[in-house]
Amino acid sequence: MCHAPGGLKIPSKIDMFSAMSKKVAIIVGSDSDLGSMEGAWQVLEDLGIEYELRVASAHRTPNKVKNYVQSAERRGIEVIIAGAGWAAHLPGVVAAYTTIPVIGVPVDSSALNGLDALLSIVQMPPGIPVATMAIGKGGSRNAALYAASILAVKYPDIKKKIKDARKQLARKVERAAKKHDR
């Protein structure tokens, strides 16, 4: 892990680029999107799922996006999480270049606080689907959990980890209920 200004923990180059065992790719359009997307890699790490992280813009570096996505399946990637703000074309562009499931996360980086990104991602034309999560950090966490659920169909160990994580969430709620219920 590398630590960026503001305490943001960003995976180190070694974490991000040691290919073939990676099952999930996280791609963001700008490094300013990383803060909103941090929850995705935290969840994947908690579940022990290997991932890649890339910064590539659908508008400013379209060839980089195309080359990265078109080689994803060959590298063993099975799910792609794409986070983007503003016009948020990245998830749709990613989906256009692959049949790998794409999960879009609207990033709350514009004056519209992510509503523009949400509408751009959720309103994909028929034929190029993108699963769309909530805006911001909660959406990035759910994107990772959804990616894990997709992988769990094939990998029983991931399914068990998801079930264990849900049990842990239930215990947390029960502890809070004991503390606060009257």
PADRENLUM-884135 format. One line per 8 residues: number of its first residue (from 1); for each residue x, y, z of N, C-alpha, C, O. Coordinates in Angstrom, 2 decimals. Example, Ala and Ser with C-alpha at 12.3 -4.5 7.8 and 13.67 -1.06 7.14 Angstrom:
<vopas>
1> 13.19 -5.69 7.80 12.30 -4.50 7.80 13.20 -3.30 7.80 14.24 -3.32 8.46; 12.85 -2.25 7.08 13.67 -1.06 7.14 12.90 0.03 7.87 13.41 1.14 8.04;
</vopas>
This chain:
<vopas>
1> 0.83 -1.19 0.00 0.00 0.00 0.00 0.87 1.25 0.00 1.91 1.30 0.66; 0.44 2.23 -0.74 1.04 3.55 -0.73 0.08 4.48 -0.03 -1.14 4.29 -0.10; 0.60 5.47 0.63 -0.26 6.44 1.29 -0.17 7.76 0.54 0.91 8.33 0.38; -1.32 8.24 0.11 -1.40 9.50 -0.62 -1.79 10.61 0.35 -2.19 10.32 1.48; -1.69 11.85 -0.06 -2.13 12.95 0.80 -3.56 12.73 1.27 -4.40 12.23 0.52; -3.84 13.11 2.49 -5.16 12.95 3.04 -5.40 11.57 3.63 -6.52 11.25 4.02; -4.35 10.74 3.70 -4.47 9.42 4.31 -5.04 8.34 3.40 -5.25 7.22 3.85; -5.30 8.66 2.13 -5.84 7.68 1.20 -4.82 6.57 0.97 -3.66 6.84 0.65;
9> -5.24 5.33 1.14 -4.37 4.19 0.92 -4.58 3.69 -0.50 -5.67 3.25 -0.86; -3.53 3.75 -1.30 -3.60 3.32 -2.70 -2.69 2.11 -2.85 -1.54 2.14 -2.39; -3.18 1.03 -3.48 -2.35 -0.15 -3.65 -1.04 0.20 -4.37 -1.02 1.02 -5.28; 0.03 -0.45 -3.93 1.33 -0.19 -4.55 1.40 -0.81 -5.93 0.56 -1.63 -6.30; 2.42 -0.42 -6.69 2.59 -0.94 -8.05 2.70 -2.47 -8.03 2.18 -3.13 -8.93; 3.36 -3.03 -7.05 3.49 -4.49 -6.96 2.11 -5.11 -6.78 1.81 -6.12 -7.43; 1.27 -4.54 -5.91 -0.08 -5.05 -5.69 -0.88 -5.03 -6.98 -1.64 -5.95 -7.26; -0.72 -3.96 -7.77 -1.57 -3.74 -8.92 -1.17 -4.52 -10.16 -2.02 -4.82 -10.99;
17> 0.09 -4.86 -10.31 0.54 -5.33 -11.61 1.05 -6.77 -11.66 1.60 -7.16 -12.68; 0.89 -7.56 -10.62 1.38 -8.94 -10.68 0.33 -9.86 -11.27 -0.10 -10.81 -10.61; -0.08 -9.59 -12.46 -1.13 -10.17 -13.30 -1.66 -11.54 -12.93 -1.85 -11.82 -11.74; -1.90 -12.37 -13.84 -2.56 -13.65 -13.97 -3.46 -14.12 -12.82 -4.48 -14.73 -13.12; -3.16 -13.89 -11.54 -4.05 -14.35 -10.49 -5.17 -13.35 -10.21 -6.07 -13.64 -9.43; -5.11 -12.21 -10.82 -6.12 -11.18 -10.62 -7.43 -11.58 -11.28 -7.44 -12.02 -12.43; -8.53 -11.44 -10.55 -9.84 -11.79 -11.08 -10.69 -10.56 -11.36 -11.61 -10.60 -12.17; -10.37 -9.46 -10.69 -11.16 -8.23 -10.80 -10.24 -7.10 -11.24 -9.10 -6.99 -10.79;
25> -10.76 -6.27 -12.13 -10.06 -5.05 -12.52 -10.89 -3.87 -12.04 -12.10 -3.84 -12.21; -10.22 -2.91 -11.43 -10.84 -1.64 -11.06 -10.21 -0.60 -11.96 -8.99 -0.47 -12.01; -11.04 0.16 -12.67 -10.54 1.19 -13.56 -11.27 2.49 -13.25 -12.49 2.51 -13.11; -10.50 3.56 -13.14 -11.07 4.88 -12.87 -10.59 5.85 -13.94 -9.52 5.66 -14.52; -11.38 6.87 -14.19 -11.05 7.82 -15.24 -10.02 8.85 -14.84 -9.43 9.50 -15.71; -9.80 9.02 -13.55 -8.88 10.05 -13.08 -8.40 9.67 -11.68 -9.11 8.98 -10.94; -7.22 10.13 -11.31 -6.76 9.83 -9.95 -7.62 10.54 -8.91 -7.61 10.15 -7.74; -8.35 11.57 -9.30 -9.25 12.23 -8.35 -10.44 11.34 -7.99 -11.14 11.61 -7.01;
33> -10.68 10.26 -8.75 -11.75 9.32 -8.46 -11.35 8.27 -7.43 -12.21 7.55 -6.91; -10.07 8.18 -7.12 -9.59 7.12 -6.24 -10.19 7.17 -4.84 -10.46 6.13 -4.24; -10.40 8.36 -4.32 -10.97 8.48 -2.97 -12.34 7.84 -2.87 -12.65 7.17 -1.89; -13.17 8.05 -3.88 -14.51 7.45 -3.89 -14.45 5.95 -4.12 -15.35 5.23 -3.69; -13.41 5.48 -4.78 -13.33 4.07 -5.15 -12.54 3.22 -4.15 -12.47 2.00 -4.31; -11.96 3.83 -3.16 -11.13 3.10 -2.19 -11.88 1.93 -1.55 -11.30 0.88 -1.27; -13.17 2.11 -1.31 -13.96 1.05 -0.70 -13.96 -0.24 -1.51 -14.05 -1.33 -0.95; -13.86 -0.11 -2.83 -13.86 -1.31 -3.68 -12.66 -2.18 -3.38 -12.81 -3.38 -3.13;
41> -11.48 -1.59 -3.41 -10.32 -2.47 -3.18 -10.21 -2.89 -1.73 -9.64 -3.95 -1.44; -10.74 -2.11 -0.79 -10.75 -2.54 0.61 -11.59 -3.80 0.78 -11.17 -4.75 1.45; -12.78 -3.82 0.18 -13.65 -4.99 0.26 -12.99 -6.19 -0.42 -12.99 -7.29 0.14; -12.43 -5.98 -1.60 -11.76 -7.10 -2.29 -10.62 -7.65 -1.45 -10.45 -8.87 -1.36; -9.84 -6.77 -0.84 -8.76 -7.24 0.03 -9.30 -8.00 1.24 -8.76 -9.03 1.62; -10.39 -7.48 1.84 -11.00 -8.17 2.98 -11.47 -9.58 2.61 -11.42 -10.50 3.43; -11.92 -9.74 1.37 -12.39 -11.04 0.91 -11.28 -11.89 0.29 -11.52 -13.02 -0.12; -10.07 -11.35 0.23 -8.94 -12.09 -0.31 -8.98 -12.25 -1.82 -8.45 -13.22 -2.35;
49> -9.62 -11.31 -2.52 -9.74 -11.38 -3.97 -8.69 -10.48 -4.61 -8.62 -9.28 -4.32; -7.87 -11.06 -5.46 -6.82 -10.32 -6.16 -7.44 -9.39 -7.20 -8.45 -9.73 -7.82; -6.84 -8.22 -7.39 -7.38 -7.24 -8.33 -6.26 -6.41 -8.95 -5.13 -6.38 -8.45; -6.62 -5.75 -10.03 -5.76 -4.75 -10.66 -6.42 -3.40 -10.46 -7.62 -3.31 -10.24; -5.63 -2.34 -10.54 -6.15 -0.98 -10.49 -5.50 -0.18 -11.60 -4.28 -0.18 -11.73; -6.32 0.50 -12.40 -5.81 1.33 -13.49 -6.49 2.68 -13.51 -7.67 2.80 -13.17; -5.74 3.69 -13.90 -6.30 5.01 -14.18 -6.21 5.19 -15.69 -5.11 5.20 -16.26; -7.36 5.33 -16.33 -7.42 5.52 -17.78 -8.74 6.20 -18.11 -9.79 5.77 -17.64;
57> -8.68 7.22 -18.89 -9.86 8.04 -19.20 -10.48 7.66 -20.54 -9.78 7.52 -21.54; -11.80 7.50 -20.54 -12.52 7.23 -21.79 -12.36 8.37 -22.78 -12.40 8.16 -23.99; -12.16 9.59 -22.27 -12.06 10.77 -23.14 -10.62 11.18 -23.43 -10.29 11.53 -24.56; -9.77 11.13 -22.42 -8.41 11.65 -22.58 -7.39 10.60 -22.99 -6.38 10.93 -23.60; -7.65 9.34 -22.66 -6.75 8.25 -23.08 -7.57 7.07 -23.61 -7.47 5.96 -23.08; -8.37 7.28 -24.64 -9.26 6.21 -25.12 -8.53 4.97 -25.61 -9.04 3.86 -25.43; -7.37 5.12 -26.23 -6.64 3.94 -26.70 -6.12 3.11 -25.53 -6.08 1.88 -25.61; -5.73 3.76 -24.46 -5.29 3.04 -23.27 -6.44 2.21 -22.70 -6.26 1.05 -22.34;
65> -7.62 2.81 -22.64 -8.80 2.08 -22.15 -9.08 0.88 -23.05 -9.25 -0.24 -22.57; -9.12 1.12 -24.34 -9.40 0.05 -25.31 -8.41 -1.10 -25.18 -8.82 -2.26 -25.08; -7.12 -0.79 -25.17 -6.10 -1.84 -25.09 -6.17 -2.59 -23.77 -6.04 -3.82 -23.74; -6.37 -1.87 -22.69 -6.45 -2.50 -21.37 -7.64 -3.45 -21.29 -7.50 -4.59 -20.84; -8.79 -2.98 -21.71 -10.01 -3.78 -21.61 -9.97 -4.97 -22.56 -10.36 -6.07 -22.19; -9.50 -4.76 -23.78 -9.46 -5.86 -24.74 -8.49 -6.96 -24.34 -8.61 -8.08 -24.83; -7.54 -6.66 -23.48 -6.60 -7.69 -23.02 -7.00 -8.27 -21.66 -6.32 -9.17 -21.17; -8.06 -7.78 -21.06 -8.45 -8.19 -19.69 -8.74 -9.68 -19.60 -8.25 -10.36 -18.69;
73> -9.53 -10.20 -20.51 -9.90 -11.61 -20.44 -8.66 -12.50 -20.56 -8.55 -13.51 -19.85; -7.76 -12.15 -21.42 -6.51 -12.90 -21.61 -5.68 -12.90 -20.31 -4.97 -13.86 -20.03; -5.78 -11.83 -19.55 -5.05 -11.73 -18.28 -5.76 -12.45 -17.13 -5.23 -12.51 -16.03; -6.96 -12.99 -17.38 -7.69 -13.72 -16.35 -8.72 -12.89 -15.60 -9.30 -13.36 -14.62; -8.94 -11.66 -16.03 -9.94 -10.81 -15.39 -11.33 -11.36 -15.68 -11.64 -11.70 -16.83; -12.17 -11.46 -14.64 -13.52 -12.01 -14.80 -14.61 -10.98 -14.53 -15.76 -11.19 -14.91; -14.28 -9.88 -13.87 -15.24 -8.81 -13.60 -14.47 -7.49 -13.62 -13.33 -7.43 -13.16; -15.10 -6.44 -14.16 -14.48 -5.12 -14.17 -15.37 -4.14 -13.43 -16.57 -4.07 -13.68;
81> -14.77 -3.39 -12.52 -15.45 -2.30 -11.82 -14.90 -1.01 -12.41 -13.69 -0.78 -12.38; -15.79 -0.18 -12.94 -15.38 1.09 -13.55 -16.03 2.25 -12.81 -17.26 2.35 -12.75; -15.20 3.11 -12.25 -15.71 4.28 -11.53 -15.42 5.54 -12.31 -14.31 5.75 -12.79; -16.44 6.41 -12.43 -16.24 7.64 -13.18 -17.21 8.71 -12.70 -18.33 8.42 -12.26; -16.76 9.94 -12.80 -17.60 11.08 -12.46 -17.96 11.86 -13.70 -17.65 11.45 -14.82; -18.60 12.99 -13.49 -19.01 13.90 -14.56 -19.84 13.16 -15.60 -20.88 12.59 -15.26; -19.40 13.15 -16.85 -20.17 12.49 -17.91 -20.16 10.97 -17.76 -21.04 10.29 -18.29; -19.20 10.45 -17.04 -19.13 9.03 -16.65 -19.27 8.06 -17.81 -20.01 7.08 -17.71;
89> -18.58 8.31 -18.90 -18.66 7.41 -20.04 -17.78 6.17 -19.87 -17.94 5.21 -20.62; -16.86 6.18 -18.92 -15.91 5.08 -18.78 -16.58 3.71 -18.65 -16.21 2.80 -19.40; -17.55 3.50 -17.75 -18.14 2.16 -17.65 -18.76 1.68 -18.97 -18.62 0.51 -19.32; -19.44 2.56 -19.68 -20.05 2.18 -20.95 -19.03 1.87 -22.03 -19.19 0.93 -22.80; -17.98 2.66 -22.08 -16.91 2.41 -23.05 -16.24 1.08 -22.73 -15.96 0.29 -23.64; -15.98 0.83 -21.47 -15.39 -0.45 -21.06 -16.30 -1.59 -21.52 -15.82 -2.56 -22.11; -17.60 -1.49 -21.24 -18.54 -2.55 -21.61 -18.59 -2.76 -23.12 -18.83 -3.87 -23.59; -18.39 -1.70 -23.88 -18.42 -1.82 -25.35 -17.27 -2.66 -25.89 -17.38 -3.22 -26.98;
97> -16.18 -2.75 -25.13 -15.00 -3.48 -25.60 -14.87 -4.90 -25.06 -13.90 -5.59 -25.36; -15.85 -5.36 -24.26 -15.70 -6.69 -23.66 -17.06 -7.30 -23.36 -18.07 -6.60 -23.28; -17.07 -8.61 -23.19 -18.26 -9.29 -22.71 -18.12 -9.66 -21.23 -19.02 -10.27 -20.65; -17.01 -9.30 -20.63 -16.81 -9.48 -19.19 -17.82 -8.58 -18.47 -18.03 -7.45 -18.90; -18.45 -9.06 -17.39 -19.39 -8.20 -16.66 -18.71 -6.90 -16.18 -17.60 -6.92 -15.64; -19.40 -5.78 -16.41 -18.90 -4.47 -16.01 -19.85 -3.88 -14.98 -21.07 -3.86 -15.17; -19.28 -3.41 -13.88 -20.04 -2.77 -12.82 -19.63 -1.31 -12.77 -18.45 -1.00 -12.58; -20.58 -0.41 -12.93 -20.29 1.02 -12.94 -20.56 1.65 -11.59 -21.57 1.37 -10.95;
105> -19.65 2.51 -11.18 -19.81 3.28 -9.95 -19.78 4.76 -10.28 -18.76 5.26 -10.73; -20.89 5.47 -10.07 -20.90 6.91 -10.27 -20.10 7.61 -9.16 -20.36 7.40 -7.97; -19.15 8.41 -9.56 -18.31 9.13 -8.60 -18.86 10.54 -8.42 -19.23 11.21 -9.39; -18.92 10.97 -7.18 -19.52 12.27 -6.85 -18.47 13.38 -6.92 -18.11 13.98 -5.91; -18.01 13.65 -8.14 -16.92 14.62 -8.32 -17.34 15.92 -8.99 -16.53 16.83 -9.11; -18.56 16.02 -9.44 -18.98 17.21 -10.17 -19.89 18.10 -9.32 -20.19 17.77 -8.17; -20.30 19.21 -9.88 -21.21 20.13 -9.20 -22.56 19.47 -8.92 -23.30 19.93 -8.05; -22.87 18.42 -9.64 -24.14 17.72 -9.44 -24.02 16.55 -8.46 -24.95 15.77 -8.30;
113> -22.87 16.45 -7.80 -22.64 15.45 -6.75 -22.89 14.01 -7.18 -23.36 13.19 -6.40; -22.58 13.72 -8.43 -22.66 12.35 -8.92 -23.96 11.99 -9.61 -24.05 10.92 -10.21; -24.96 12.84 -9.54 -26.22 12.54 -10.21 -26.02 12.43 -11.72 -26.61 11.56 -12.36; -25.21 13.31 -12.28 -24.90 13.24 -13.71 -24.23 11.92 -14.07 -24.55 11.30 -15.08; -23.29 11.50 -13.24 -22.59 10.23 -13.47 -23.55 9.05 -13.35 -23.51 8.13 -14.16; -24.42 9.09 -12.34 -25.40 8.03 -12.16 -26.27 7.88 -13.41 -26.45 6.77 -13.91; -26.79 8.98 -13.91 -27.66 8.92 -15.08 -26.90 8.43 -16.32 -27.46 7.69 -17.14; -25.65 8.84 -16.46 -24.85 8.39 -17.61 -24.62 6.89 -17.58 -24.63 6.24 -18.62;
121> -24.42 6.34 -16.40 -24.12 4.91 -16.28 -25.40 4.07 -16.35 -25.43 3.05 -17.04; -26.43 4.49 -15.65 -27.64 3.68 -15.57 -28.43 3.69 -16.88 -29.20 2.76 -17.14; -28.26 4.71 -17.70 -29.02 4.84 -18.94 -28.27 4.30 -20.16 -28.32 4.89 -21.24; -27.59 3.18 -20.00 -26.90 2.56 -21.14 -27.92 2.08 -22.16 -29.00 1.61 -21.80; -27.57 2.18 -23.44 -28.50 1.72 -24.48 -28.62 0.19 -24.45 -27.69 -0.50 -24.03; -29.75 -0.34 -24.89 -29.92 -1.80 -24.91 -28.79 -2.47 -25.71 -28.40 -2.00 -26.78; -28.30 -3.56 -25.16 -27.27 -4.34 -25.85 -25.89 -4.22 -25.23 -25.05 -5.10 -25.43; -25.64 -3.15 -24.50 -24.33 -2.97 -23.83 -24.62 -2.69 -22.35 -24.58 -1.53 -21.92;
129> -24.90 -3.73 -21.58 -25.29 -3.52 -20.18 -24.12 -3.17 -19.26 -22.99 -3.63 -19.44; -24.43 -2.34 -18.28 -23.51 -2.03 -17.19 -24.33 -2.10 -15.90 -25.32 -1.37 -15.76; -23.94 -2.95 -14.97 -24.60 -2.97 -13.66 -24.22 -1.67 -12.95 -23.04 -1.31 -12.93; -25.18 -0.98 -12.39 -24.91 0.34 -11.82 -25.14 0.32 -10.31 -26.17 -0.14 -9.83; -24.17 0.83 -9.58 -24.24 0.90 -8.13 -24.62 2.31 -7.67 -24.83 3.20 -8.50; -24.70 2.50 -6.39 -25.01 3.81 -5.81 -23.84 4.77 -6.03 -22.73 4.35 -6.35; -24.11 6.04 -5.85 -23.10 7.08 -6.01 -22.10 7.02 -4.86 -22.48 6.89 -3.70; -20.81 7.11 -5.19 -19.77 7.32 -4.20 -19.25 6.09 -3.49 -19.29 4.98 -4.01;
137> -18.76 6.32 -2.27 -18.05 5.29 -1.52 -18.88 4.05 -1.24 -18.38 2.93 -1.35; -20.15 4.24 -0.87 -21.01 3.08 -0.65 -21.19 2.26 -1.92 -21.22 1.03 -1.88; -21.30 2.95 -3.04 -21.42 2.28 -4.32 -20.17 1.48 -4.67 -20.26 0.40 -5.24; -19.00 2.03 -4.33 -17.77 1.30 -4.64 -17.65 0.04 -3.79 -17.17 -0.99 -4.26; -18.09 0.11 -2.54 -18.08 -1.09 -1.68 -19.04 -2.14 -2.24 -18.71 -3.32 -2.33; -20.25 -1.69 -2.60 -21.22 -2.63 -3.16 -20.76 -3.20 -4.50 -21.06 -4.35 -4.81; -20.05 -2.41 -5.28 -19.52 -2.91 -6.55 -18.57 -4.09 -6.30 -18.62 -5.09 -7.01; -17.74 -3.96 -5.30 -16.81 -5.05 -4.97 -17.57 -6.27 -4.45 -17.23 -7.41 -4.79;
145> -18.59 -6.04 -3.65 -19.39 -7.16 -3.16 -20.15 -7.84 -4.30 -20.30 -9.06 -4.32; -20.63 -7.04 -5.25 -21.32 -7.60 -6.41 -20.33 -8.38 -7.28 -20.66 -9.46 -7.78; -19.15 -7.85 -7.47 -18.11 -8.57 -8.21 -17.80 -9.90 -7.53 -17.65 -10.92 -8.19; -17.70 -9.87 -6.21 -17.44 -11.09 -5.46 -18.59 -12.09 -5.64 -18.35 -13.29 -5.75; -19.81 -11.60 -5.66 -20.97 -12.48 -5.87 -20.93 -13.14 -7.24 -21.29 -14.31 -7.39; -20.51 -12.38 -8.25 -20.37 -12.95 -9.59 -19.32 -14.06 -9.57 -19.52 -15.13 -10.14; -18.20 -13.79 -8.92 -17.13 -14.78 -8.83 -17.54 -15.99 -7.99 -17.08 -17.11 -8.24; -18.40 -15.78 -7.00 -18.81 -16.85 -6.08 -19.55 -17.97 -6.80 -19.60 -19.09 -6.29;
153> -20.12 -17.70 -7.96 -20.79 -18.75 -8.74 -19.77 -19.81 -9.15 -20.09 -21.00 -9.26; -18.55 -19.39 -9.38 -17.48 -20.27 -9.85 -16.52 -20.71 -8.74 -15.93 -21.79 -8.81; -16.37 -19.87 -7.72 -15.37 -20.11 -6.68 -16.04 -20.27 -5.31 -16.45 -19.28 -4.70; -16.16 -21.51 -4.82 -16.83 -21.76 -3.53 -16.16 -21.04 -2.35 -16.85 -20.67 -1.40; -14.85 -20.85 -2.39 -14.17 -20.17 -1.29 -14.62 -18.72 -1.18 -14.73 -18.19 -0.07; -14.89 -18.09 -2.30 -15.38 -16.70 -2.27 -16.81 -16.67 -1.75 -17.17 -15.78 -0.98; -17.62 -17.64 -2.16 -18.99 -17.72 -1.66 -19.00 -17.82 -0.13 -19.79 -17.15 0.54; -18.12 -18.65 0.41 -18.05 -18.81 1.86 -17.64 -17.49 2.54 -18.20 -17.12 3.57;
161> -16.68 -16.80 1.95 -16.23 -15.52 2.52 -17.35 -14.47 2.50 -17.47 -13.68 3.44; -18.15 -14.48 1.45 -19.28 -13.54 1.39 -20.30 -13.88 2.48 -20.78 -12.99 3.18; -20.61 -15.16 2.62 -21.56 -15.57 3.67 -21.04 -15.20 5.05 -21.80 -14.73 5.89; -19.75 -15.43 5.29 -19.16 -15.06 6.57 -19.22 -13.56 6.81 -19.51 -13.12 7.92; -18.96 -12.77 5.77 -19.01 -11.31 5.89 -20.42 -10.84 6.22 -20.60 -9.93 7.02; -21.42 -11.47 5.61 -22.81 -11.10 5.90 -23.20 -11.46 7.33 -23.92 -10.72 7.98; -22.71 -12.60 7.81 -22.97 -12.98 9.21 -22.34 -11.95 10.14 -22.94 -11.58 11.15; -21.15 -11.50 9.80 -20.48 -10.49 10.61 -21.28 -9.18 10.62 -21.39 -8.54 11.66;
169> -21.83 -8.79 9.48 -22.67 -7.59 9.42 -23.91 -7.75 10.30 -24.30 -6.81 11.00; -24.52 -8.93 10.28 -25.70 -9.18 11.10 -25.34 -9.09 12.59 -26.10 -8.53 13.38; -24.18 -9.64 12.97 -23.75 -9.55 14.37 -23.53 -8.10 14.79 -23.85 -7.72 15.91; -22.99 -7.31 13.89 -22.76 -5.89 14.18 -24.08 -5.17 14.45 -24.18 -4.36 15.37; -25.09 -5.46 13.64 -26.40 -4.86 13.84 -27.00 -5.32 15.17 -27.57 -4.52 15.90; -26.87 -6.60 15.48 -27.41 -7.12 16.74 -26.73 -6.46 17.95 -27.39 -6.16 18.94; -25.42 -6.25 17.86 -24.72 -5.57 18.97 -25.25 -4.14 19.13 -25.46 -3.67 20.25; -25.46 -3.46 18.01 -25.98 -2.09 18.06 -27.41 -2.10 18.63 -27.77 -1.20 19.40;
177> -28.20 -3.09 18.27 -29.57 -3.18 18.78 -29.57 -3.37 20.29 -30.36 -2.75 20.99; -28.70 -4.23 20.80 -28.62 -4.45 22.24 -28.22 -3.18 22.97 -28.68 -2.91 24.08; -27.37 -2.41 22.33 -26.87 -1.17 22.94 -27.94 -0.08 22.95 -28.03 0.69 23.90; -28.75 0.00 21.87 -29.61 1.17 21.70 -31.11 0.90 21.82 -31.87 1.83 22.08; -31.56 -0.33 21.62 -33.00 -0.60 21.68 -33.52 -0.33 23.09 -32.85 -0.63 24.08; -34.71 0.24 23.16 -35.33 0.52 24.47 -36.73 0.00 24.50 -37.43 0.13 25.50;
</vopas>
